[in-house]
Amino acid sequence: MFRLTLAQMRRSLGRLVAAGIAIAIGTGFVTATFLAAAALQQGTNDSVTAQFAHADLVVARADQSEWTAAQAARAAATVGGVPGVAGVASDLTRSVTVRKDGAADPVLANLDLTPTTSVTTLRTYGIATGRAPAADHEIALSQSVADRLGVAVGSRVTTVDTDLSTYSGGDGDQGAEDLADAAAPGETGSADALNTPVTWTVVGIVDDPHHAHAMDGIPGLVTPGGLDRFSPVTRAVDGDETTVVAAPWATNLLVSVQPGADPDQVARAVTAADPTLAAISRADAADKAISAISDGQNIFTAFILGFAGLALVVAALVIANTFQVIVAQRRRTLALLRCSGASAAQLRRSVLLEASILGLAASAAGFVLGTGLVQGGLLVAGRLDVSVPLPEVVSFSLVSILVPVVVGTLVTVLACLLPAREATRVPPLAALRPAEPIEARSRAGLVRMVFSGLLGIGGAVLLIGALLLARVEVLAGLLVGIVGGAASFVGIVLAAVFWLPPVARRVGALVSRSGPAARLATANAVRNPRRIAATSTALLIGVTLVTMMSVGATSARSSLDGALDETYPVDAVVDFGGDPGSAAVQAATTEVTTVSGVAAAVAVPVLGGGVVTGDGRVQGGGEVAGLSPDQAERVMHDGSLRGLTDGTLLISPRAAKEGFSPALRTGETVHLGDASGPQLTVRVHDMAGSTAYVTPATMAKLPTGTSLQWRTLVAFSSGASASDVVDRIDDALAATQHWTTSPAAERQLMEQVIDTILAVVVGLLAVAVLIALIGVANTLALSVLERRRESATLRAIGLSKRQLRSMLAVEGAFIAGVGAVLGVVLGLLYGWAGSWVVLNVVGDVHLTVPWRDVAVVIAVALVAGLIASVAPARSATRTSPVEALAVE
């Protein structure tokens, strides 16, 4: 039987290769997922470990809170006095904005500063050029910052503080101590001194040889005394909360122990010296840091494995249908073998052996494919500036090798269990006759109908429940929806042998009206219900999944666009640091209007103090912007401000409810800013965004001295690339401290992510569709063989070769078209249900129909059905009628 199995595989090599491609892709995804996850894990481990340099111990607060500079200095002094400690360094960090000193039109860059250390083993940085700072006025920059500013060793730069941090003190003595630390001597002053410039001399270029700062960027280096040169701290006390402006913070102390000292004993001594401190080894600190970020990595790996599982499920369904066609084609051969003495068990083993060989070979090919993809990705990533250092070569583990191969082989064998059973369940003499359709009244048909009905109805109930559950808990609704959708779809597929042939007959009745060839084609197509069910189901599976993903992608794009439009009614917003004043903002806005891709830009004053009622009750801190209807027409997406008049506060229902407390109501009278501000009448209006609006004339009536923030609202030109326009805006305002946020760029990024995922999934599922179309060709070829005498008779009574080819072409297009149309219908239903479950959390769900994708799928199926008929038609027309009729 082994030689017979190999011989049968050689005869069906084309169909087996097509099925093998599906398994290879599925196992390739599994392999790539395991290897990529291992590479990412290795890179993350190396980066996280490097941030602790070669420290023997890492000391942090026992409650995991951060230190102020004064607290970090006291903790370092305590640790340094513990016997066995050789050196201590902190990861103190202070954020600043830096520019080249004396430049006429300076470029700005954000930079985190950290102090140098004299302990070599505790340095997380290296010096590429020059030297490390030794004096308090010296600084070392990263190469990227130096290039942006246009400076080198010997240049002078100026920094201003930009770090705004909030520190919440607790109750009791510890809270009082923390507040006292924040207000330590030398750290008091006024807000006016916050941005006092500090000048530095660049003495070196910092590098990161071990990727210790891969996650947060290479910091600038100054001496510990250099961090004390900045502006004083300003504090604003409100209850137990103290806001500390421009204060550096530290998380860890890196400790080296003296030669011969036991790190564990030193760690215990540190804790004994100060119970609020926790000292652990460098390895334990790295493991702790990795565990804090591993959940996200596990989600990423699970997400990709989900696609791999989908690939294997599709491959299993396609392989099952492919083997059903192969077994159906070998029906007479298998019957003759039974008549010749082969047992049913031998034939069953032959089919399963064939599946095992196919699964093992395809899985091995998939392993090679996945390994090649990951290795290629590592080579490309090695030339890019990625945030996490990655190894140059893939590393294998027993799991990454065995799991894909074993899973791929097992899926193939499981998919062939039913075809193997069907190969031996029919008696030999009955197998020599044409196959009879499965009837519901037969025992097998009854079991199949009941099982598929339970799956279909139960899955539909779960899917409806998921739609309701998603309103309360999205994740739970998603899990229930996946189970319900999968169960109902499997039930539909299993029941296809009952419902698909009647549907095909009704569709065929419409097609048959186009002529005699069409009537013969549709009659031949539905002659064997089991075969057309198996073939069309294979195509239905692929088309359903492709359509479902396409519907999900277009619905996600539409829903996310709607959510972004509701939250952000403009394409981009430019906020400015400090208080540049209206004249500076107007000048910057004029500069923005000259940027390519910008259609309009408007400078807008914003009051952050909210409004108050007539009796003086504060209504909240929601933003109020001064914008005229004409200005809004130029930069906002809708005309919602057309009804804005002087003395009116226009606000969206969402902003009225969420931005102000208690909620504002239409007709209510309020004062802008405070009780001395202009009186306004509230009008709650259906509009986008969370900002309230008044006219510029109303804003001008605020009391003299009222502090206003300024921002620039920007509208992009039609067809402009949002990300490119944002980059050009940032370049145009490089000399101005600013922050650009762009909903349009965010939307563009989301669409790119969605399109990329869709391309990957559709590319995967397209292979399933291709294999299903090969199944159409298999069905036509088998039909031609079985109808050889019938075709000869038709030729003998006058049917031309052209008409015979037309008949087979219509038959192929008919089979493919039925599967494609039904798949599109199911794909729309499942796509809408899935989109609603997943996207209802973002707001209103916009269910769409991707008409272009639907038309392409159906057109491709029809054309492929026509192409699939070419080879069978040639076989049918090459044999003369006399020769065919002579065959017994």
N, C-alpha and C positions, 0 to 999 in steps of 0.2 A: 504493500500500500504506500510505502514511502516513495518508491519510484513513480508510482501512479500519481501521487500528490504533486511531485515535482513536475511531471509531464503536464498535468492539468494547469499548474501555475504558469508554465511557459506558454500554454495556449491562451491564457487569460491575462497575459503580462500587462497589456495596456490598461485594462480596468484595474488591476491590482496596483499599478504605479499611481494611478489617479487616487485611489483610496489611501495609498501609502503617503502621498503628499499631505493629506489632511492630518494623519498621525504625526508626521515629521514636523509639521508646523506647531501642532499642539505640544509635543515634547520639546521642541525648540524653545517655545515660550517658557515652559517649566524650567528648562536648563538655564536659559538666560536670566530668569528671575532669581534662581538660587545663586548663580555666579555673580550677578550684579549686586545682590544683597550682601554677599560675602565681601566683595570689593569695597562697597560703601562702608560696611562695618569695619573693615581693616583701616580704611582711610580715616574714619571717625575716631577709632581707637587711638591711632597714631597722633592725630591732631589734639585730642583731648588730653592725652598723656603728656604731650609736649608743652602744654600750657603750665605744667607744674615743674618745668625744667628738670633738674636732677636733684630736686629736694628729697630729703629723707622723710620729712613730715609736712603735712598741710594742716594749718590751724585755722579754724573758723569759729564764729559764734555758735554756741550750742543750739540757739534757737534759729539759726540760719539767716538772721537779719544782717544788714550791712553795717559797716562802721563809718562814722564820720572820720575826718582826718585826725582830729584830736584823739578820738577813741582808738583808731588804728595805731597811733604813736604810743599810747599808753599800753596797748596790748603787745606791741613789738618790744617795748621796754621790759614788760613782765616776762615774756617768752625768752628774751635775750639773757635775762638773769638766771634762768633755770640751768642747773649743772648739766653739762654735756652738750649744750647748744653752742654751735660754732658761728652761726650767722643767721640773720633774719631779713627777709625782704617782703614788702607788701605789694599787692596788685592795685594800689591806689590809682584812681583814674579821674581825670578832669577834662570835660569837653570844652573846646574853644573853637573860635573861628579865626583863621590865619590868613594873612595877605602879605604880599611882597612889600617891604618898606620902601617908601619913596616913589612907588610907581604912579604914573599919572592916571592910569585907568586900571587899577589893580583887580586881579582875579581873586575870588574868595574860595576857601576850602574849609570844610569841617574836619576837626582833628581831635583825637583823644590823646591826652598827655599822661605819661606814667613816669615815675621816678627811676633813675638808674640805681644799680646796686654794686657794691664793691665785691660781693661774693660771687665768684665766677660760676659756681655750680647752680646758682639761683637765677641766672639770666635767661630770660625767654626770648631774647633778641640777639641779633648779631650786627656787626658794623661792616657794611659793604665798602664804604668809602669814608675817608677821614677818621674821626675818632668819636668816642662817646663824650657827652658834655662833662666838664669838670668844674666849671664856674656856674653861678646861678643865672647868668645872662646868656648861657649857651643852650643850643637846642639841636637835636638830630631829627631829621624828617625821613619819611619813607620816600622811595624813588617816585612813586605815583604822585604824591603831594608836591614834591619838588618839581616834577615835570609840569604839573598843572599851574603852579605859581610861577614857573620860569626862574627858579633859583638854583644855586649850587653851593658847595662848601665855600664859606666866606661871605655869602650874601646875608642881608639883614631882613628879618620878617617881623611883623607886628601881629599880636593876638589880642582878641577881646573875649571875655567870658560869655558863653551862651548856654551854660548848663542851668536848667531850671528844675530842681528836684524837690519833692515833697517828702518830709519825714514825719511820721506819725508817732508821737510819744505815747507810751502806755501809762497805766495807772500806777500809783505808789512810788516807791523810792527809785526804781529803775527808770520809770518814765521821767521823773525829775532829773535824774542824772543824765539821761539822754538829751533832754532839753538844755541842760547846762552845758553839755559838750557842744551842742550846736551853737551855743552862744558863748563859746570860749573867748578869752581875752584876745584882742587882735582880730576878731571876726565880727565886728559890728560896724555899721556904717549906713549909708543911705543908698537908695536905688539910683540916685543921680550918678554915683561913682561906679555903677555896675559895669559899664562898658569902657572903663578907663583903659587905654591901649598899653600893652606891655611889649617892649622891643627886645628881640633876640638876635644872636649871631649864629648862623648855621655852621656847625663844626663837623657834621657827619651825615651819612645816609644809612638809615636803619634797614636791615633785611630780616627775614624770618626763615632761617634755614631749615627749621624743623616743623614749620606750619603751625606754630603754637597759636598764632593769631589768625588762622584761616577763617574762623567764623566771624570775627568782628573787625578785621582789618589791622594792618600794622600801625601801632601807635607812634606818637612822637616821644622822644626822650628828653627829659630835663633832669636836673639834679633835685634831690628832695627839697632843698631850699628854693629851687626855682618855682615850685608849686605855691610857695608863700608870697610870690610877687603880685598875685592877682588882686582884684578889687575886693574890698571887705564884703562880708556876707550881710544880706538884708533879711530880717525875720519879720513875719507877720503872724501874730498869735491869735488863734480863734479856738477857744476851748482847749482841748487837749492836743490840737494839731498845730504844729509849727512848720511854716514854709521856709525852707532855707534856700536862698538863691546863690548860685555859683559856688557850691560846695563840692569838693571831691569826695568820693566814696570808695571804700575798699570792701572786698568780700573774703579774701584769704591772705594768710601769712605763709610764706614758703620758708621752711626751716631746714638747715643742714646741721648735722650733729658732728661732734668731734670724733676723730678716728678712734676706734675701739669702744665707743659708747654704744649701748643697746638702744635702738630707736624706740622700742616698745616701752622701756623704762623711762626714757625721756618724755614720751607722750603722756605717760601716767603722771610724771612730775609736772608737766605743763598744766594738766587738769587740776592737780592738787594746788598749784600756785594760784590758779584762777578758775573756779568751778564753772564760770560762764563760757569757758573756752573748751573746744573739742578738738583734739589732735588725732589724726589718723595718718596711715602711711600713704605714700604717693600712689601706690597701686590701688588702695581702697578708695582714695579720692577720685581717681580716674574712673573706677567702676561706678561710683556714685554719680559722677557727672554724666557718664554714658547712659545709665539707667534713666536719668531725667529726660533724655532726649530719645530714648529707644522706642517709646510708644509711638511717636510719629513715624519712625522708620518701620516699625512693625505694621502700621497702617498702610504705608506705602507698599511694603512687600505683599501684604494681603491683597491690596488693590490689584497689583499686577498679577498675582496668582489667581485672582478672580477671572481675569481675562484668559489666563492659561487654562483654567478649568472650563471656561466657556469654549475655548478652542477644542479641548478634548471631548466635551459633550457633543459639539457639532460633528467632530470627526467620528465619534462613535455612531451617531445617527446615520451619517453618510455611509460609513463602512457597513452598517447593518443592512441598509438598503442596497448597497453595491453587491454584497454577498447574496442578498435575496435574488437580485437579477442574475448573478452568476449561477446560483443553484437552480434557478428557473431555466436558465439556458442549458444546464447540464442535466435537466430532468430525465430526458430519455437515456442519456449515458449512465446516470446513476441507476436507473431502472434496469438497464441491461446488465450492469455489474451485479445487481441483486439477483437477477435471473441466472447469472453465471456462478453464483455461489458466495458472493461477498455478503457479509452480515451487516445488519444495520449499525452495529457498534463500530465495525471497521469503517464504514462510510462516515459516520459521525466523527470518528477520530481523524479521518482524512481531512475533513473540512476544518476541524479545530487545529490540526497540525499546520494546515495552510495559513490559518489566521495567526498562529504563533510565529511562523517564519516571517510572515509579512509584518507583524507587529514588532518583532525583534529588529528586523532590518530597518524599518521606518523609524523606530525609536533611536537606533544608533545614528541614523542619518540626522534626526532631529537634534541629538546631543551635539554632533559635530556642528550643525547649523547654529545652535544657541551659543556654543563656545566661540565660534567665529564672530558672531554678532557682538558679544561682550568684549572680546579681545580687540575688535575693531573700534568699539566705543572707547575703550581705555586708551588706545593709540591716539584717537581724536582728542579725548579729554586731556591727554598729556600736553597737547599743544595749545590748550585753552586755559584761561584764568578761571579755574573752577574754585568754588568756595571750600571744598573739602579735598585734601590731597588723596589721590587714588594710586593704587599700585600699577606698575607698568605691565604686568603679566597676570593673567587669571590664575587663581589658586583653586585647586580641586580638593574636594572632600568626598568621603564615601557616600554621603547623602546626596551631594550634587551629581554624582555619577549614577548611583543605583536608582534613585527615585524616578528620574525621567524615563529611564529605560524600562524599569519594572512597571511603572504606571502606564506608559504607552503600550507595552505588550499586553498588559492585563486588560486595558480598555478595548483593544482590538479583539482579544479572545472573548470577552464578555459580549461584545457587539455581535459576535458570530454564533452565539449559543442558539438563538432562535432560528437563523438560517440552517444551522447544523441539524437542529431538530426537524425542521421541515424537509430536509434532504432525505430523512429516513422514515417519516411517519406515514407515507403513502405506500400501499402494497406495490410490488414490482409491476404487475400487469396494469394496475390503475395508473401508475406513473407513465406508462407508454401512451395513455390517452391524454387529450388536452386537459389542462387544469380546470377544475370547477371553482366557481367563486365561493367564498366563505358565506354561509347563510347564518342568519342570526338564530334560526331555530336549531342548528346543529349544536352539539355540546361545546365544541371549541369556539364556535361563533358566539354562543351564549356567554361563556366565560370571558371572552375578549370584550364583548359589549358591556357586561356588568363592570368589569375592571376599568375600562376606559371611561364609562359613565361616572363611576365613583371619583376617578381622578379629575375628570372634566368639571363635574358639578362641585366637588369639594374644593378644587382649585379656584373656581369662579367665586365661591363663597368667601374663601380666604382673600381673594383679590379685592372684593367689595369691602371686606372688613379692613383691609390695609388702607383703602381710600379714606375710610372713616377714622381709623387709628392714627393716620398721619397728621390729622389736625391736632392731635394731643401730643404724640411722641413720634417724631420723624423717623428716628433710627428703628424703633420697633415696627412702625408701619412699613419701612423699607424691607426689613427681614421677612415679615409676613407676606409682603407683596412678592418678593422673590420666590418664596416657597409656593405661594398660590399660583403665580404666573407659570412657574416651571411645571407644577402638577397639572394645571389645566391644559397647557400646551402638549404635554406628553399624552394626556387623555385624548386630545384632538387628533394627534398623530396616530395613536393606536386605533382610533375609531375611523380613520380615513378610509379603510377598506369598505366600510358601510356607507358613508355619506359622500365620498368623493366620486365614485362611479356614477351615481344618479345625477350629481351636479354636472359631471362631464357629459352625460347623455343629453341633458337639457341644453347645455351650451352647444353641443354638437348639432342639436336640432336647428339651432340658429345658423351655424356655420354651413350646414349641408345645403342651405338654400342657394348658395353661390354657384352650384354646378354639380355634375355627376362625379367628378374627381373628389370634390369635397365631401359628397355623401358617402362615397366608398371609404375615404380617409377616416371620417369620424366614426363610421360603423366599425372599421377595423380597430380603431383606437380603443373603443369601449367593449370590444369583443371579449377581452380577458380582463375582467375588473381588478383582479389581484395585481396584475402586472402594471396597469395604469395607475393603480393606487400607490404601489411601491415607488414607481418612477416619479409621479407627480409629487408625492410626499417628500422625496429627497429634494426636489427643487423648492417645494413649499417651505421646508425648514430653512434653507439658506435665505430665500427671499424674505421670509417673515423676520428673521433676525436682522438682515440688512435694513429693511424698512423700519423696523422698530428703533434701531440705533439712529437712523436718519431723522425719524420723527422726534426722538428724544433730543437730538442735537439742535434741530431747528426750533423746537419748543423751548429748550434751554436758552438759546440765543435770544429769542423773542421775550421770554420772561425776564431774563437778566437785563435786557435793554429797558424793559418797562420798569423794573425795580430801580435801575440807575437813573432813569429819567425822573422817576418819582422822588428820588433822594437828591439828585444833582441836576438842576434844570439847565446848567451851562456846561460847555465843553471843558473848560479849565478855570482854575482859580489860583491867582498868585497872591500869597500873603507875604508881608514884609516884616522883618525883624526890627526890634526896637521901636522907635517912634519917628519915622523919617519925615513926617509932615505931609500935608496934602500936595504941596508944590513938588516934592521929590517923587511922590507916587504918580502924580500927573505926568511928570517927565518920563518915568519908567513905563507908564501906560502908553505914552506916545512911541516909545522905543519898541514896545511889544507889537503895536499896530504895523510896524515896518517888517516884522518877521514874515517870511514866506509861509503861507498856509494859514495865517491868521486873517479872518474876515473882519473882525471888529473886536475892540477892547474898550472897556469902560472902567474908570476909577470910581470906587464906591466907598462912602464912609459907613462904618459899622459901629453901632452902639452895643456894647456887651452887657449893659446894666439892666436890660429889660424895661418893663413898664410898671407903674403902680396905679392902683385904683384911686378914685376920688377921696376915699377916707385914709389914704396913705398905706394901705396894705400892699406889700411887695408881691407882685404876681410872678416873679421868677426871673431867671437870668438868661432867657432866650435872646438870641441875637435879633437886632432890628437894623435893617440896611436902608440907606437912602437911595432910591432908584426911580427914575421917571419912567412912564410908560414908553416913551420914545426910546430911551436907552435900553429898556428891557426888550423891546422889539428887535434890537440889533444883536443882543448877546444871549437871550434866553430862547429855549426851544419852542415855547408856546406863547400865546398872547394873554396869559393869565393876569398880567398887570395892566391891561387896557382900561380897566375900571378904577384904577387907583387915582384918587384926588387928594388935594391938600386937606389935612385934618382927618385923614382916614388911615387906620392901621389895617393893612391887608395881610391875612395870614391863612395858611393851609389848615385843614382840620387836624392833621397829624401834629403840626407845630403848636396849634392852639391847645392840644391835649397834653402833649409830651414836653414841650418847652416851657410851659408856664403852669404854675400851680397856685390856686385852682385854675381849671381850664378857662380860657377866654371864650366868650360867647358873642355872637353877632348883636350889635346894638349897644354893647357895654361901653361905658366911658372910662378911659384910662388916661394917664399922663405919661409922656415919653421920658424915660430916664428916672425922674423923681417927681415929687409933687409940684416942683416949680417949673417942670417942663411943659411943652405945649400939650393941650388937651386933644385927645383923639377919639374917634368913634371906631370900634372894632368891627371888622367885616371878615367873617370866616368864609373863605372862598376856595373852591376846588382848584388847587394848584400844586405844583411840584415843590419839593424842597422843604427844609425845616426852619427857614429864616422868615421873619416877618418883615414887611416892607412899608415904608412911608416915602413920600416924595422928597426930593432934595430941599424944596422950599420949607417943608415941615422940619426936616433935620436942621436947617439953618436957624430955627427958632429956639434951639437948645440954649440954656444959659451959657454965658461966656465962661470959658475955662473947662467945659465938659470934655473929658478925654474920649477921643474917637480913634478907632483903629481904621486902617485903610486897606483895601484889597482891590485887585483888578480882576474883573470878570472877562473871560475870553471866549469868543466863538470862532471855530475853525472853518476854513473854506471847505466846500463840498468836495469830497474825494481825497482830502489831504490825509496823510498818515499821522494819526494822533501822536504816536510815540516820537516820530521825527519832529513834529511841530513843538512838542514839549522840550525836546533836546535843544532846538533852536532858540526857544524862549529863554532857557537857562543860560545858553551861551550869550545871548543879547544882554542879560541881566547879571553877567558874571561878576561885575563890580558892585552889585547891590545885594545886600543880605536878603534872601527871599526863599520861599518854599512854594513849589508849583505842584498842585494836585490836579489830576485830570481824570474825570469820570470817563471821558471819551477814550483816553489811553487805557484805562482799566477795562472798559468794554472791549477794546481791541485786543487786549491781552487775553481776556476770557474767551473771546471768539477764536483766537489762535489756539488756545489750549483745547477748546471743544473740537475745533476742526482737526487738530493733530490726533486727538484720541479717536475721533470718528474715522479718520483716514486709516489709522492702525487697525481698528476693529473691522471696518468695512473691507479693508485689504485682506484681513484674515477670513472673513465670511465669504468674500468673493471666491476664495478657493473652494469652499463648500458648494457655492452655486456652480462653479466650473465642473466640479466632480458630478453634481446632479445632472448637469447638461450632458456630460459623458454618459451618464446613466440613460438619458433619453436616446442617445445614439445606440447604446447597448440594446435597449428595448426595440428600437426600430430594426436593428440587425437581426435580433431573434425573431421578430415578427416576419421579416422577409424570408427567413429560413423556413418557418412554419407554413407560410403561405406561398411557397414556391409553386406548387401545382395550381393554386388559385390564380396567382399572377399569370402563369402560362395560359390558363384558360381565358382570362381577360384579354391577353394579347392575341390569342387565337380568334376571338370573336370581334376583334377590331380595335382594341385599346392600343394606342401608340406608345412608343417609348417616352415621348414627352408627357403624355397624360399619366403614365405610370410614375414618372419622376414627380410630376405635380401632385399626385395622390400622396406619395410618401412625404413630400415637402409639407403639404397641409397637415398630414398626420403628425409630423415632428413639431411643427409650429403649434398645433392644437394642444398636444401634450404639454409642451413647455409653457404655452400661454395660460392654460388652466392652472397649473401649479404657480405661475408667477402672479396671476390676478388674485387667487385665493391667498397667497402669501402676503401680498400687499394689503389686503383687507385685514388679515390677522395682525400684520405688523403695525398698521394704524391703530388698532384697538389696544394692543399691548404697549405700543409707544406712548399713546395718550395716558393710559393708566399709570405707567411707570413715571412719566413726566409729572403727573399730578402729585404722586406720592413724594417724589424727590424734591420738586420745585416749590411746593406750596409754602415752604418755610421762608422763601425770599419775597413773598407777596402774592399778587395776582398771577395766576398761571395762564399763559397764553398758549393754548393748544393749536398747533399749526399742521398743515399738510405740505410736505415738501414735494410739490407737484413736479418739479424738474427731476428730482431723484426718482420719484415713482415712474415717470414716463421713461426715464433711462433704463430702469430695472426691467420694465415690461418689454421695451424695445430690444434690449440685449437678449432677453429670454426668447423672444420670437425669432430674432436673427440667428441666435445660437441653435434654436430648434430646426431652422431651415438648413443651417450648416451641418447639423448632426444627421440630416437625411441624405447628404451627398453620397457617402460611402455605401450605405444600404441600397440607395437607388442605383448606383453603378452596378452593384452585385446583382440586382434584380433584372436590370436591362441587358446585361452582358449574356445572360443565358437565353438561348432561343426557346420559343414556346414548345417546339417538338421535343427538344432535349429534356426540358423540365417535365413535360407530360409523360415522358418515358420512364421517369424515376418511380420506382415502386415504393 
